[in-house]
């Protein structure tokens, strides 16, 4: 694991306790220092460098080891307006949600893993809602969720079931309510068109989020690798728990998928440092940006894997085969991006310019 990635697990030095007044309203979670006390109505989460977490009750003083980080979160409820379709900003969904209650059947709560692998110093409601909205838009765009015009009651119930499972699996939150809303009175179409014209180059199409090279290549690469390092074992566990029908066909495919995912996890755990082509040999900045793009694409494939687990949680016996085929595609993307991330000096055939 690279030094930059290891550094993300070290707790920052704090001289004063953070301001917790916005918890439960504009803020879901905050990073806490050693010696801070978990506020009333909140829950503390301590995470070590390997992603293992433990909860701390309200009113308890947090004591941390050298490589541990701590957070506190307020369970909510929270509200947010989402845009299911980016091309129709007047059509919205009003979401009410809360952090899911602890499940005694699992060793680690999903929201705790989210904090350990993705949260920074502050998890703002606006940023979290943007992540939820992005996950929703992707599943609708891929056809895994359906929200057609003039939705019938049965179609709405099917959408709600899939959306609820997606948010529970991906983020560890439970939906209290979700209703359609008209956001037309809030939408300034002229301002939107001007913003798009200013942001999008006229001569060439814009790059996708996963492919774009960030300015902070080292930080973005480290954050993406941290997610892969911490979350891939949990994804593998979720896939392993799929209930298979009798017979060998799906069993063999399932076993092969798990073996490949295990190899991807091993590749992440032994990933070379971003800034080195070889021991003592620095890597050019252009190649560092290329490596970062591969890390971000692998992170995007990880998001797809969580969404797949949500669909597996609702799937019947006859729906497993196409889901396993989709798992094959996702794992192939993870394999490709992780292998490309390891390469220091690619040939012209292995990576386009």
Secondary structure by P-SEA (a helix, b strand, c coil): ccaaaaaaacccccccccccccccccccbbbbcccccccccbbbbbbccccccccccccbbbbbcccbbbbbbbcccccccccccccccccccbbbbccccccccccccaaaaaaaccccccccaaaaaaaaaaaaaaaaaaccccccccccaaaaaaaaaaaaaaaaacccccccbbbbbbcccccaaaaaaaaaaacccccbbbbccccccccaaaaaaaaaaaaaaccaaaaaaaaaacccccccaaaaaaaaaaaaaaaaaaaaaaccccccccccbbbcaaaaaaaaaaaaaaaaaaaaaaaaaaaaaaccccaaaaaaaaaaaaaaaaaaaaaaaaccccccccccc
